[in-house]
Structures are given as C-alpha cells and as structure tokens.
Amino acid sequence: MCGIVGYIGPRQAAELLLEGLRRLEYRGYDSSGIAVVNGHGLKVMKAAGKLSMLEQQIGDRMPSGTLGIGHTRWATHGAPTTPNAHPHTDQSGRIAIIHNGIIENSTSIRKALEARGHTFKSETDTEVLAHLVGEFYQGDLEDAVAQALRDVDGAYGLAFISADEPGVLVAARKGSPLLVGVGENEWFVASDASPLLQHTRSVVYLDDGELVVLTRDGYRVRNLQSTRISKPVNQIDWDLAMVERNGYPHFMLKEICEQPESLCNTLRGHLLDDEGTSRVHGLNLSDDELKQVGRIVITACGTSWHSGLIGEYMLEEMARVPVEVEYASEFRYRNPVVDHRTLVIGISQSGETADTLAAIREAKRRGARTVGLVNVVGSTIAREVDGGIYLHAGPEVGVASTKAFTSQVAALALVTLRVARLRNLSILQGRQFIEALRRLPEQISEILDRTSEIEALADRFLKTTSNALYLGRGVNFPVALEGALKLKEISYIHAEGYPAAEMKHGPIALIDENMPVVFIAPRDAVHSKIVSNIEEVKARGGKVIALINAGDTEIERLADATFAIPETLDLLTPILTSIPLQLLSYYVAVARGCNVDQPRNLAKSVTVE
C-alpha cells in the first residue's frame, strides 16, 4: 500500500525522492518523509498529511546528499502522525528504513529489544525492524539486514541506508512489490515503475525472499542465505505522459475518458473474425486442456470481484461451464474444493493484491491451473500464474478503478469466447459477439460526448443525499454493485447495490422521497421485470434515475430522469452501463469537494492483508 523510492548515484537525491513520491502518492497519503545521507550523518525529514505538508516543511532547506530513501504512507500500525511517518531510524539514529507491509511478530521483537534498553519513538512495526537491524549492525548493512530478516515474520518491501556506509542502499522484498531501476551510472529502488519513468525504462523485478544491494558501481541480488541470484533486466513500455493528468482536473476523469483507447488495447490482437473466436495464447492452455476444464473459480477483491461476477454470467451463459466467484480474502482461509480440473482466474489491476496473490498460491498448492488477468507487466501475480492476459489498459493512477474494470470485463469476454467456441457456440454466434466487441470503443465515445448530462444528474439528485440505492438484474446486477462502490469510495455517500428483485426483501423499507434509486435498465431479457421494480419504487415516492436504451418510452414515463446508452448484446451491456455510473460518482464527488484521486482511508494497491 505504501510507496517506496530510493536513489543512489551522482545527482542530489532529495529532489529526485520528492519527485518520485509525487508519482507514488496514490499508494498512500497519510504521511511522508525522506532520509538522505549528507556526509555528516542522516538527515530525516517527515510530516503527517499529504506530500504537500512535507514539501512545505522542507521549503528551501533541501537536504544535500546523493544517497537517500523516501516514503509515502498508508497507515497500518499506528495512527497517521509525524512520529509514525517513515523513515524510521534505529537506536543510534545512524540507520534509516522505509517499509511497505506488516511485521507480524513486531510485538514480541519490541518487548525483547525494550528489555535490552531500546526506546521507541513511534507505534509502528517498522521502527522495531530498524532497531533490530541496528542490533545486528557491525559495519556491514547488507549483513545486518539479512540477519534481521531471518527473525521476521510477515510481509515487507524495505529499503535501508546507513550514515556509516554512504555508498550502499539495501532493499528486500517478501510479499510487497519492489523493483530496481537501472539508469546511467545511477540506480533506483521503488514500489512500482511510476517514479522511474522519467529516468529509466530498465527494471529488475525482485521476487519474495530476495535482497538487493545497490552501490555506486552497480547492484547485485541475493537471497537471505547469501546465494547470488541472476535476474533479467526488463523494459517498461509505459511512458511518462501516461502517468500525467494531461490537462484533466483529475486522474479519474482522464482514465474514464481513456476507455475507448484502453478497451481497444485490451482487445487488440485477440479477435479472430473469420473463425468467430479469440486468440488467448497467454493462457498457456491448449484447446484440449480448455475442453477438459470442469469448473472455473474467479477470485478477486473490490472492483475486480465485480468484474469477476460479470465473467460468471458470461461463462455460464455462453460456455455452459460452472463458475464460482470468490472473495480472495476468504478463499485462502477456508477449505476450497479445487483440483486439476479447476481453472482458477485471479483478477488484479496491479497484479500485487495480497489476498488475490495468496488465493492463487493456495489454488496452485491444491493442483488447480491458474490464470491471471492483470494490468501490470512483471507484477507478482503475472509471474506466478500458469498463464494469463495482460489488460494493456495503461497505468491507472486514480484510486477508484475505472478503465481497468472495463478492460477486465473485456478480457473475461475473450476467455469466454474461446471456451464457448470450443464447447457449444456456433461460428455465426462467435462472429456476432466479435462484431459487438469491436463496436464498444465507439459506443463508449458516444457516452463520453454527453458527460454534461451526467453532471446535471449528479447535481440534481445525488450531491446532497446521504444514501442511495443501485439496482440491476442479471448481468447488470454486478454493475449496480460497482456503481454503489464508486459512489462510496470517492464521495463518502452511503450506497448499496442489489439485484432489483431483492429490493422487496428488505431495502424497500428505506425508500422515501429522499432516496435516489439508480436503475440499470437496458432493453434486455429481464426488461419487463425491472419495469415492475421501478413502479414499486415510484409507488413509495423514491426518485428514480434509470440507464436505458434510446426509445424506451415505458421507463422514460416512469423515471424522474434517464440516460440512454447505445444498444449491444445483453452480456456486453456492463461495459457500457458502467461508464455513466463512473461519471456520476465523479461529478458527485467533485460537487461535494472531495479529493477524487485520493479518497480518505484508501490506497490504490492493497498489498497487505
């Protein structure tokens, strides 16, 4: 969750660290700090609040030095205060550490260190680790870190510097992402590629249990037992413009508006029109192996879980294969029934979601075949699954996922098409599905051309409300869940999504003249049923906002307001119906003065349990 950046090279480190933290702030923004080795010791500067608070504190007092580390925090152990901000130092004040993750046995280590005379300035597990490294330090930071980590349980991405070794930066990874940036006679370490793009495209991805030592002459990777490890250097295909706002007021709006392009990128090279099927070689499954799959389990968290639910509808309807969608956070802690005939699909935008990664590992341990749908090349899930599909949606900086969601649904559509054609779908039906997929980017553009209509709906119905209901049926029920989640995430309005027919089993008690109800109601197989549900809401005074297809006079007559979306195949409507709901949540949040890109208590990539 937290953002880590480190630098060693010929340039002044402090400004590079602050620049990196600006690009990492989406990973956490409770507090931030930097530590620089300045020739006289360590200069540590940190502040609670957003990065701007640290920048104000530093002002024109930029610390000098060409070795340093920086951190932006999403709080786990200890409140978001300045004492709890990273970097932390050891008892001597000569070693500094930054950390992403949780040290599970920190309480017992703290007690042991306190018994030996250590005193602590914070509530964090990270400071405990700093003191433990200091206990082992005998002039060799690499050795002290390796020794300390052998005593540690939990997850971590770590970086250390010492005032006594001004030419060494040590970093280590277990469960939290970390990579090395290889520049021209300079080296970086970071949680992800975003702070590196201005300086290098060459990166080395660390795996669990690995430690890297960066010096002014280069870097080397080893494990905790001192065995050297050879690692490939990978090239990042993102550019700096992709992580800038490019004139948009917020990353979220930019990423919503990028969806025609991001969807094209997800589909590119996968559609085989003549054969009426999809090319999904990345799954690393032959046609015979796909035919032998007896059951599919989709596991994910948050928005990715919602896309998985849509995938369930697609796969069961078109391919007639049984599918279950599991919260990754629950999957690993029960006794799931999976075997060699089970295909487990893990979905994660970052490819680093801790619960999803753990669920995939558990599935592999039980003999299942695993597939990942991820957006980040070189991410941990991408490296550990048996096969997968990269979304190619481009970097997503806004905490509330938008373009990754529609790309996930599109990727699931590709998997569905391949499996269905192998089982029971005719070539004509396959071609019709491909034709509908190809039309989606243009249809999204049509919706985006009418954003002012959505802004007006936000202003009229939702900006002053305290509660909202989102209702849909069939494949658009998960869209109702996703729409409600988006409203909660960035505007802090309590919202719930339900299958429309379930409204009568409890939620209908909440409906009165102050309750806006958003219906996802395209002209599909259950259209007549959702019309009845709208009438039930209107009979109780609720305010109805409905997403419909053009010319639906029946719902236009009933609803207080409507927004028309283009028509497509029923199973693909979620890609179109989700766009107005993303915009609706965005404009509500803006109207309420909320921080759209950095909503409170949330971070982009959940890399801790």
N, C-alpha and C positions, 0 to 999 in steps of 0.2 A: 504494500500500500504506500509506504513512504518512498520518497525519491532520493536517490544517492548519486553523487557525482564526485569524481576525484581527478586530479591532474598532476602530472609531473613532466617537466620539460623546460625549455628556455624562457618561456613567457611568464609574465606575472599571473599568478594563479587566481587571485581573489575575483577579478572581473570575469574571468572565464567560469568560475564557480557560480557566481551570481547569474550569469547568462544561462548556464545550464539549469539552475534552479528555476528560472522563469519558464523554461520548457518542461520542467518536471512538476510544476506546482499542481497540475491536475491529479497527481498521485497522492497529494496530501497538502493541506494548507492550514494546519493548526498552529504551526510554529516553524521556524527555520533557523539555520545557522551555518557558519563556516569556521574552519580552523586552517591556519596557514603556518608553516614552518618558516620563520623570518630571520634565522641566523642567530637569534638570541634565545629562542625557545619557541613556544607555541602562542600564537595569537588566536584566541577563540572569541567569536562574536556571534550572539544569537538573540532571538526575540520571539515572544509569543505573537500569534496572529499571522496574517498573511505576509508574504515575502516583502511587501512594501514596508512593513514595520522594520524588518532587518535592514533594508536599504536606507531607511530614514536614520536608523541608528548609526550605520556606517558613515553616511554622508560623504564628506571629503576626506575621511580618515581611512582610506582603503589600505588594508594591511599589505605589506610587501612580502614577497617570497614566491618561489617558483614550484613549490610543492604544497598541495592543500586538498581538503575534502569539504564537501557541502551537503546539506541535508534539508529536505522539507518533509514535515511530519504529519502523519495521520495517527492520532493518539491511540495507543492500546494500554500500556502500563503507565498510569499517571495522567493527570489532567493536562490540558494544553497550556502549560505555563512556561515562562522563561527558564526556570531551573530544570524543567523536564525536557526542554528542547535539546536537540543534538547540535553539535558534537558534545560527547561527554569525555571526561578525562579520567585517568587512573589516580591513585592516591598521590603520586608525585606531581601530577599536573604536566608530565612530560610526554604522555601518550594520549592521543585523541582517537575517538571511534565514532563512526556513524553506523546505523543499523536499520534494516527493514526486516521485520519478523517478530517472533516471540521466543524468548528463552524460558522454557517451561520449568526448569529446575533453578531459576534465579533466586527463589526464596531461600532454599537450602544453602546455596552458594553465598548469598548475602550474610546469612547467620554465621557461617564458618569464617568469613572474612571479618565480620564485626568482632568475632571472638579473638581474632588476631590483631585487632586495633584499627581496622579500617573504619573510616567515617564516610557517609554518603550525603550528597547534596541534593539528590533527586529521589523520586519514587520509581524510577524506571529500571527495567531489567537490563537495559543497555549499559548503564553505569556500572552495574555489577560485573558485566563482562569486561569492561575497561579495567576495573580493579583486578580482576582475575588475570588478565594479560600482564598487568603490571607486576603481579606476584611472580610470574614466571620470567620476567624480563631480566636478561643478563647481558645486554648489549646486542642482542640479535632479535629484532622484531619478528621476523619470519618464524623463528623457532618458538618464541613466546606465544604467538597467535596459534600455531599448530598445537602446542601443548594444551593451551587453554580450551581450544575447541574439542579436544578429546574428552573433556569433562562436561561438555554442554549438551543438553537435550533441547530439541525444539527446531525452529526454522529461522534461517537468517540469510541476509545478504549484508555483507560487512565490508568496511574499509577502515584501515588503521594507518596513522602516521606517528612518528616519534621525533621529538626535538633533537634527540641524540643520533638520529640517522636521517640527515636532511636529503638523502638521495634514494629513499626507499618508501614505497607505498605498498601495503599488503592488503589484499582483498580476498574474501572467501564466500562461498555460496553453499547453502543447503535449504532447498525449498522456496527460496525467494530469488527472483531473476537478477542476474548480474552479467555484464559483458564488458569486454576490454575494447577500447578504441585504439587503433594503431595508426598514428599520424606520422608526419615527417619529423623524426627526432623528438617526438613527444607522444605521450601515452595518456589515455583516459580510462576511467572505470565509471560505469553508470548502470542504473536500473533498467534503462531501455535506450534505444538509439536516438531519441529526440534531442538530447543535449549535444550529440556528437556530429549531427549532420552538417553543421557549418564548418567543421574541421576535418572530418574524415568519413569515408564510407566503408572503411575496412574494419571489421569487428571480429572478435573471438568470443563465442558463447561459452560461458562456464557451465559445467554440469554439477549436480549435487556432489558434495564431498571434495570439491576441488578448491585449491588455494592458488592465487596468482601473486607473484612478486614483480612489481614494476620498478625499474631503476632508470637512470638517465641513459643507459645503454640498451634498454630493451625490456623484455618481460619473459617470464617462464612460469609454467603451470605445473603443479604437483598435487598429490593428494596429502592427506594428513599424516601419512606414513612415510613421507619424503620421496615417493616414487615420482619421477618426472613423467609428464603426460604431454604428448604431441597433439596439438589442436589445430584444425584448419582455420584459415582466415577467410571469412565470408564477406561478400559485398552487399551493402544495403541498396535497395532500388528505390527508396523514397528520396525526395529532395526537400530542401529547406522550405520551399513555398508551401508544401503540403502540411506543414505544422505551423503556418502563419494564418492569421484571420483574413488577409487579403481584402480588406475594406469592409468586411462584415462586422457588425457590432459585437457578435458573439460567435465562438466556435460552433455552438449548437446550431445556430441558423445556417452557418456556412455548410455544415455537414448534412443538414436536412436538404439544402439546395444542391448538394453534390450527388444526390441519389440517382438521377438519370445516368450519370457517368459511372458511379460506383457499381450500379447494377449491371451495366454493360461490361465492366471489367470482371465481375464475378462470372458472367455467362460466357465471356469471350473464349473461343476455342473448345467449348464443351458441347455445342449443339450440332448434331448430325441430321440435317434436314431430310436428306434422301432416305435414310434408314429410320427416321422417326424416333431417334433415341439420343442419348447423351454419351459423350466420351468422358469417363471418370477414371482414367488410368491411375490417378493418385491414390485411389482406394487400395491399390495393390491386391485386388481380388479378381480372380478370373471369373468369367461368366458362369462356369460350373460351380465355383465357390459361392457366388451370389445366389445361385439357384438353391443351394443347399442350406442357406440361412433359414433357420426355423423360427427365429424371433429376433426382434430388434429392440434394444433398450437405448433410449436417448437420455443422456444425463447432462445437466447444466444448472446454472443459477441465474436468478433475476430475469432480465430481458431475454437472455439466451434460453432460459427454460420456456419462456413464452413461444419463442420460435420453434423450440422442440415440440410443443403441443400442436402447432400448425403442421409440423412434419408428420406427427402421428396421424392426423386427419388425411394428409396426402398419401402416405404409405399404405394405410389400411384401405382407403377408398380405391386407389389406383392399382396397387400391387397385391392387395389382399394378403398382406403379411401382418401377423400380430405385433403390435408396438406398445411399449410402455414408456412413459416419460417420468424420470426420477429426478427429484432434487438431489444434486450431487452431495450436498451436505448431509443428507440422510442415507444415501446409498451405501456408503462405506461402513456405517455403524449398525447396519442390520445384517441379515444373512441372505443376501440376494441370490436368487436362483439363476445362475448363468453357467453356460458350458460352451463346448467347442462349436455348437451350432447357433450360438447367440452372437449377434453383431452389436457391439456397444459403440454408440456415437456420442462423443463428447463435444460440446459446443462451448467456445470461449473466444470472445473478441481478442483478448490479449494473449491467449494461449498460456497464461500463467495462473489462472484462477485456482487457488489452493484446493478447494473442495472438489472441483472437477478433475484436477490432476490426480488427487487421491482416489477418486472413484474409478478413473481409468486404470490406475495401478492395481486396484483391487480386482477389477474385471479381468485384467491380464493374468493376475495371480490365479484366478479361477478357471483360466483356459479360454476365455472369450477372445474373439477377434475385435480389435479396437480401431476406431476411425476418429479423426479429429477434424472439426470444422473451425478453423482459426483464421485470424486476420494478420498475425504477425509471423513472418518467416523467421525461422530459427528459435521460436519460442519453445518452452519446455514441453508442452503438450505436443506440438508439431514433431519434436524429436523423439518422443516416447511412444506414440501410437504406431500401429502397424501400417497405417495409410491415412489419407485424408484429402481434403480440398482446402486450398488457401482461398480466402474470400477476395483478396486483392481490392478491398474497399478503400485502401489508403488509410493513413493514420487517423484515428478518431480521438480527439483531444477533449471534447465536451464530456463531462462525466455521465450525462444521460445518453445512453446509446441510441443512435438513430439509423445512420446508414449501415452500420454493422448488422442491425436487426434485419433490415430488408435483404441484405446480402446473405445472411444466414438462411432466411426463408428460401431465397433463390437457390442456394447450394443444396438445401434439402429437396427442392424441386428437381434438381439434376439427379440426385441419388434416386429419388422416387421414379423418375422417368426411366432410368436404366433398369432398375429392378422390375418395374411394371412391364417393360417391353420383353424382358426375359421370361415373364410368367404368363401374363394374360392380356396385355394391352396390344391392340392391333396397330399396324404401322400407320393407318389413317388417323387413329386417335393420338398416336405419338406425334405426328406432324401437326395436328391441331394444337396440341399442347405447346410444341415448339413455337408455332406461329404466335400464340398468346404470350409466351415468354418474351419473344422479340419485340412485341408491341409495348411492353411495360415501361421501358425508359421514356418513350414519347408520352405515354399516358401520365406518368409522374410529372413530366414537364408541364402538361396541361393543368394539373392540380397546382403546381408551384406558381403558375401565372396568375392564380387567383388568391394569393395569400391575404390580400386585403379583406376578402370575405371572411376568412378565418379570424383575422384580427378583430373584425367587428363582432363576431360571435363571442370571442373571448371577453371583449369589453362589455357586451350586453348581458351575458348570462353567468360568467364564472369568476370574474376578477374580485368580486366582493363576497362570494359564497364561502361557507366553511365546510361544506360537504358536497359530494357529487356521486352519482351512480353511472356506471358504464355497463351497457347491456348488449349482448350479441348472442347469436345462435350458431351452432355448427362450427365451421372453421373460423368464424369471426368471434366466437367466444374468447379465444386467446387474445384477439385484438382488443377486446374490452378490458381484459386484464392488463395488457400493455398500456393502453390509454390511461387507465387509472393510475398505474405505476408512474408514468411520466408526470402526471399532474402532481402526485405526491412528492416525487423526487425534487422537482425544481420550483414549485410554487407553495409547498407545505400545506396544501389543502387536502383534507381527508377525503379520499376517493376509493371506491371499491368497484371491482369488476365482477360480473356474474353472468352465467347463462341466463338469457332473458326469461325463460320459463321458471327459473328458480326464484325470481322476484317474489312470487306468491308464497314462498316458503320462508318468509321472514323479512327480507328487505323492504317489502311493500309497506311495512309499518312506518318506515322513515319518510315516506313520500308525502309532501305537502307543497304549498305554493312556493316555498323557499328552496325546494330541492330540484336542482337541474339534473336531468337524466339524459345521458348521451346514448343514443341507439345506433348501433352499426347495422344497417338495414338495406343492403343491396338487394336487387331483384334476383333472389336465388331460390333454391328448393324449399326453403323454410320461410319464404317471404310472408305468406298469409298468417303464419303463426306469430311472427314478430309484429305484424299489424295489430293483432289482438292484444299483445303485450303493451303496445303503445296506447291503445284505447284504455287499458287498465290504469296506466299512469295518468292519463288525462282526466279520467273519472275522479281521480283523487287530487287534482289541482297541480300536479307536477309540471315542470317546464321541460319540454321535450326538444332536444336538438338531435336531428337524425342525419346520418350519412346515407344517401340514397343514390340510385341511378337516375339519370335525367329522364323526365317524363313520368315519374312515379307520383301521379296526382293524388293517389289514395293517401300516401303518407304526408304529402305536402299539405293536404287538407287537415290532417290531424296535428301535425307538429307545429311548435312555435317557431322553429327555424329549421332549414335544411341546407345541406351542402351536397351537391351532386358530384359523383365520381364517374369516370369512364367505365364502361362495361368490359368484363373479361370473364374467363372461366371461373366458376364458383371457387375452386380450390386456390386460385391465384388472387382472389379479391383481398386477402390480408395485406398484400404488398401495397395495394392502392389505398385501402381504408386506413392503414396506419399512418400515412403521410399527413392527412388533416389533423389527426389526433396529436402527432408530434408538434405541429404548428400551433394547435390550440393550447397545449401546455406551455409552449414557448411564449406566446403572446400574453397568456395569463401571468406567467412569472415576471415578464418584463413590466406589465402594468402594475404589479404588486411591489416592484422594486427589489426583486430577489436576485441573487447572484446566480445567473443561469448556468454558467460554465463550472462553477464551484459551489454547488449546493451544500448546505451545512451537514456535517457529520458523514459525508460520503466521500469516497475516493474512486478513481477510475478503475483501478486494477486491484481486486481483492486477493492479495497474496498471503493472507493469514487466515487461520480458521476462526 
